[in-house]
Each structure stands twice: as structure tokens, then as C-alpha cells.
């Protein structure tokens, strides 16, 4: 990035901050702020330990300095502007989740594919936060990072004092890491025989052992519910196969014989019976060793199931109670996109390659430094080395990416 390009980008970023409807995070005066300027690039120099006392101070700084990147702390401090971390006086922190396409399993090739992939993971995370943990949507701020993913900010006094280890436990739960499915099965005493439940004894005077049945624990919510749905999906899928392929893994591993598998197929073909699993946690079907079969099904797919059903988040970010994170409304200096707050309900239809574009269509001359192909606002671009004229939003994207310099 040459000096002319830096000056151009600073002017464009400044115009953004002049027109920005500035919204500051809760207790912004108790947060540390950090900035990266265009001036030293390509060297990255973070200026941090900055604190603001008013809305106007923040606005004037952004307009005056036009930084390439803007961050604030997830933590609240007594003295956020102190030059040393041990002098700041930590008071608490928001619960933060970072989903970055680069850190997800099953990496995708194109930028748009990466963003689709990380969006799907973000949708799963939102279901965990609202459904499993019971956080109100009003207390969750979802932000497109302006780069390769999404940030979730949870503002809730109940979690503000959690330490790093406790926050990592939340990540373990969400990701499905170290799930031990045996804890989701419970043995329940059955009533109905003579004396059952009434303290009856046998002929030696010892308490009678009541008949028992196996149930799926916690089938109504959380991972118990996911397990119940996974089991029924597996059974439905198997009975749709050719008879020779049906329950092939159970046959090959000698988990069940032909007679048992015939009974299992009858259960798997009955939607009303399968509903008993998801709606009542039922595991007492007239199939020999049904619980053993179900345990096997889950254990054999535990790795795939955990990755597929859990949400992949960046654990170090959530565990870091003094982290700096991108400021919503700011511009991402490596893309020119807006770091944008999104309602949770809008996430499925959100298109970051169109919705986060902060600049217009004005024809802008650039010098391309290397061949590059990309897609923005539904338009596909492919540029070669040399002079080019592009819409402003595309030109700024290439300049921020280091693919082009400003001017002809």
C-alpha cells in the first residue's frame, strides 16, 4: 500500500465516520479502546489503553484519526486508560463468541463459500445461546466482523464475573466436546406388579427389586434433545435403504442379529413410535438390547455428531476476559466492509458481500498489483495487473486487500 493509497483510504474512512449513526457499547466509558492506523502499514501498530469520557470524544476521535481498525475491550475497568493491565482494575466482562471461517473444520475454497459456512455455524450458536442457555435475544448482539465471520456479544450481569475457565466450559458444551453419552441414559423403576412401589419384600424379607426400563435423560432440551433427534434421524434413514444395506454396520459389528434387526426395522418404520423417543425419551421398545443398539449408534458417530450438531467457536476469544474486539459501525481496514450489527432473526438472509458494503458505485481508477477474482454486491470481478476502473466499493476492497493502489 503506497502513501497515496493510504491518504485516499483515510479520506474515505473519514467520510464514513462523519455520516455514521454512532452507537456505543454499554458502559463505554469503562472500556479500553484500541486502534490501528493506516500510516505505518504494512507494519501493524496497535495504539491501545485509550479511554473516552463522552459520546462526542469517541465521535471526534474516529472522524479526526480515521483509523483502519477500531477495537474496544470486552472487559469493564475502573481505570480503562491505565497504561498497564494490572492497574486497570477489572470489574467484569461481556461473554464473547468469535466464529472465524479460517478456524472452522471443513474449510471452504472461495470467500463466499467460507462466509456461508461460518453463517451456518453462527445460526447453530444462536440456537444454543437462546435455547440451551436461555439468554434473551435482547441481550445478544450479533455482529458481522467485516472480515471472515461473526461475533456474538452477550450482555448479562449473571455472566459478567465468570472467569476464563468457566467461559471455556461454556465453549466445551456448545462445541459438544467431551460429551459422554452414557450420562444421557437412566434406569427408571416401573410400577404395575404386585406390591411395586409399596415397600413389598420377598420371602426372605428383603425389598423386592422392581422391574426397570431405560429412558433417555434430558430429551426435552439441549444435548439430550439433539441425541433423541439424531437417533430417530438415523433410524429413518436406515429403513429407507435397500434391505441388504439396511443396518449394515450393526450386522458387521455383530451388535444385533437378523431377528432383532427385523424388529428394529419395524420400530424405525413407525413414526408414532419414533415420536415416543423425541417426545417422551422412550427406549423400552420390544427390540432385544435396544438400549445397547442405540448406544452403539451414537458412539460410532460421536465425532461426526459432535462436529455436526455443535457450534465451532474460537475458544481463546471466549476465554479471554480482557480481549479487544471490533467496534460495530467501524470499518474493517483489510476489506473496507462495515463491522455491522445484525438482528438474530435476519441472520439466515444476511449477505455480507452486499449488506456490509459501505461505499458507492462511483468509477474509481486503480493500479492492479496482481491478478485477482472476487464477488461483491452480486457482481463478479476478475482483474489483471495494470490500470483499471472499478466501482468505488470494489476499488476500496482491492486497496484494503493490498491487491491494488489508488490512481491510474
N, C-alpha and C positions, 0 to 999 in steps of 0.2 A: 504494500500500500504506500504510494508516494505522498508527498506533502500536499499536493493539490487535491488528491482524493480525500485525505483526512479533513482538509478545510471544508470541502464540499459536504461531506457527511456530517460534520459538526453543524453546519448551517441547516441541513435538512432535519437533523435530530432536534435542533433548537426550535424549528418551526413546529415540530410535533409537540414539544413541551409547552409552547406558548398556547396551543389550542387544546391541550389535554384537559379533560374534566377530571381533575386530580382527586383521587380517593385514597386516603391514608389508612394504614392498618390500625387496629385498636391499640391504644396506649403507645402511639408512635414516638412520643417524647421519651419513653423509657427504653427505646431500642437503639442499638448501634447500627450505623449505616456505613456502607462501603461503596466505592466507585472505581471503575476502570476508565481511563481517558483514552481518547484516540491518539493523543500526542506521542506517547512512547512506542506505539505499535510499530513492528510486530512484537516487541517486548511487552509483556503483560505486567503492569504495576498496579497493585490494589492499594487504594487510599482508603483506610478504614478508621475506626474509632471516632467517627463523626456522629454528632448528636444534634437534633433540632428541637427548638422550643415552641415552634408555631407552624401553622399551615403555610404562612407566607414565606417562612425561611426555606421550607422544602421546595416550594414552587420557584422561588428566586434562584436557588442553587441549581436546580435542573435546567432552567432557562439560561442562566449565565454560563454554566460549565458545559452543558450539552454532552454529558458523559456517554461513552459507548455502552456501558453496562451499569446497572443500578441494583444494589442489594440492601437488604435490611436484616437484622437478626431475628431469629425465631424466639429468642430469649428476651425477657424483660429485666432491666438492670436498675439499680439505684442510681448509679453514675455511668450511663452508657458511653459517655465521651472520654472516660478514663483511658489512658494510653496503654495500660496493662490489664489483661483479663482478670487477674486476681484482685484488682482494685475496683472492678465494676459493680460487684455486689449482686450476684444472680438472684432473681426473685421468682423465676418460673419460665416456662416456655410453651409455645404452641406445639401441638402434635402435628408433625410434618411428614408427608409421604412424597417421595420423588420416583416417578416412573420414567425411565430414560430408555429409548429404543436400543441404545448401544449395550445396555446391561441385561436385556431380556433374552431368555432362551429362545431358540428358533429364529435367529437373526434373519432379517429380510434384506433383499438386494437394493431396491430403489428407496429413495427418500419417502415417497408417498406410501409405499408398502410398509415401511418402518412406522410411519405415523398411524396407519390403520391398525397395525399390530399393537402399538402401545395404547391406542384408544380402547381396544377391546380389553386390555388388561386394566385400564382405568375404570371401565364400566364395572368389571368384576370387583375392583376395590371399593367403588361407591356402594355396591350391594353389601359388602362386608361392614362398612362403616355405619350404614343406616340400618341394615337388617340384623347383623350379629351384635354390634356394639350399641345400637340404639341411639346414635348421635342424630340430633335434629339436622335436617338439611339446612336450616337457617344458621347453624353453627359450622357448616363446612363451606370453605371457599375453594372452588376448583379453578385452577389457573393453567392455561397453555403456556409453556415455558418460553416460547419464541424460538425454540430450537428443535429438540427431538422428543419432547414428551410433555408430561403434565405434573403439576404439583397439587397436593391436597393440603390445605391448612385447616386444622380442627381447632376452633376456639371454644374451650370449655374449661371452667375452673376446676372441674373434677380431675382433669389430666395435666394441669399446668405444672404440678410439682413432681410428676413422675421422673425418676432418674433414668439414665441411659439403659440400664439392664432391663427395667420394666418396659421401656419402649421397644426394646429388641424382642421381648416376649410377645408383644402385640404383632410384630412383624412375623415371628415364627407361626403364630396362629393363622394370620392372613395367608401366608405362603403355603400352609399345610405341611411345614417342615416338622419332621419327627413325630408325625401322627402315629399313634399306636391304636390300631382299630379294635383290639381286644377290649378296650375300655368302653366301647360303644355297645357291647353285648351284656345283658344282665339276665340272671336267672330269677324267675318270679314264681312264687308258690301259688298253686292252683287250689281253689276251693271246689267243693262239689262231692267229695267222697264222704263216707260216714265219719263224723267226728272232725272233719277237717276244719281248722280254724277255731276249734272249741277246746283245745288242750287235751285231746284224746291221747291215750297211751296204748302201747302194745301189751301182750300178755306178761311181759317182764316188768311192766310199769314204766318203761321208757317212752318218751314222747314219740309219737308216730311221725315218720318222715313224710311230709306232704309231697304229692306229685308236683313237678315243676315244669315250666316251659320257658323257652328263651325268647327274649324280646330285644328289639333294637333300642338302645338308650338314646334319648335326646333327638328322636326322629322329627320333632316339630320344628326345630330351628338349627342354625349353624351347621357344623360339620356332620352332625347326626342326620340332618335333613339331606345334605349332599350325598351322604353314603346311601341312604334309602333310595334316592333318585338314581344314583349310579347303579345300584343293584337291579332295580326294575328296568332301567335302560338296557343293561347287559342282557337280561333275560328276554326282553322283547326283541332285541337284535338277533339273538341266537335262534329263536324259533322261526325267524323269517328265512333262515338259511336252508339249503338242501339238507336232507336227513343225514347224509354221510358226513357233512361238515358241522352239523349241529352239536354243540358242547364237545367239540373235538379235543380241546385242551383238558377237559375233565376226564375224558376217556384215556388219553395218552398218559396222563399222570395218575391214573387209577384212583381218582377221587370218588368215582361212582361207577356202578355197573349199568348194564343196559336197562334192567328193570327200574332202577332208581331214576335214570335219565328219562325214561318214558313218563314217569310220574312228574318229574321236574318240568318236562315239556308241557304237560297238561296244565300245571300251575302257571307257567310262563305264557300260555296262550289265553289265560283268563284275566282280562283287565280288571274285573272286580276283585279278584284275589290279589293282584299286584297292588291295587289301591290300598289293600289292608297293610302292606308294608309301609307305604308313604304316609298313610293317614292314622295308623294305629301302632306302627312299629312291629307288626306281627312277623314272627319267624317260626311258628309252630305248624307249618303245613304238613300234610300227610306224605312227606317225602323223607325217605331214610337219610339221616345225617344231614338234614337241610342246613343247619347252622354251620356245619363243617364245610359244606359246599360254598355257602355264602362267604365265610371267612377266606376260603381259598380264592374265590373270585376277586375279592378286594385286595388280598395280599399280593396276588400275582400282578396286579395293575397299580400297586401303591405309588410307584414313582411317577407313572404317567398320570394317574388320577390326581396326585398332589399338584403337579405342574399345571394340569389342565383346569382343575377346579379352583386352585388357589390363585391369588394375585401376586405377580412378581414385582416387588418394590425394592428400592435401594436401601438395604438395612443400615449402612453407615449414616445416611442422611437422617433417618428417623431416630437413630440412637444418639445423634449429636445434638445436645441441648443448648449449644452455643452457635449453631450453624447460621451462616448468612445465606439468604435465599433471594431470588429475583423479585423485584418490586413490580406488582401488577400495574399496568399502564405504561411502564417504561419500554424502551426499545432494546432488542437484543442486538448487540453490536456485531455479531457474527452472521446475522441473517437480515437485519433490518425489520424483522417482524415485531409486532406488538406483543408484549407479555400480557396476556388477556384473560380477564376473569370471565368464567362461563357458568351459567346456571346448570346444575346437575342434570336437569331434565333436557337440556339442549345438547348434551354431550354426544348422544348417538348420531345426531345430524350435523355436528360441528365439523367444518372443513378448514383446518388451519392454513392450508395453502391458498385459501381465498379469504377467509374471515379475519385472519390476523394481519392482512396486508395494510400497511399504514400510509402508503403513498399512492399517487395518482398515475395517470397514463401519459403524462407529458413526454414527448420524444426527448431522449437524453443520449448524448454521444459518449461512448466509452471506447477504450482500447482493450481488447480481449487478450489475456496473457496465456491462456491455454484452452484447448477445446473443452467444451462443457455442454451438457444437456440437462434440462430441468423443466419442471412444470409448475406454473403459478396461475391462479385465477382461471383454471380450466384451459389455459393456453400452453402448448408445448413449444419449447425453445431449444435450438441447437446452434451453438456459436463456435466459430473458428478463430484462430489467432489473427489479430488485426483490428482495424476500426469497425465499429458497429453502432447502430442507432436502435435503442430499445425503449419500451415504456419505462417511465421513471421507476416504478416499483421493481421491475426486473433488473434494471441497471444498478439500483441500490443493493439489491440482493447479491449480485455478482461482485460488486465492490466490497461489501461486507465479508463475502466468502473468500476474498483475495484472488478472484478469478479475473477481475478487470480493474482498470484505473479510469478515473474520470477524464473526459476530454477526448478529442479526436487525434 
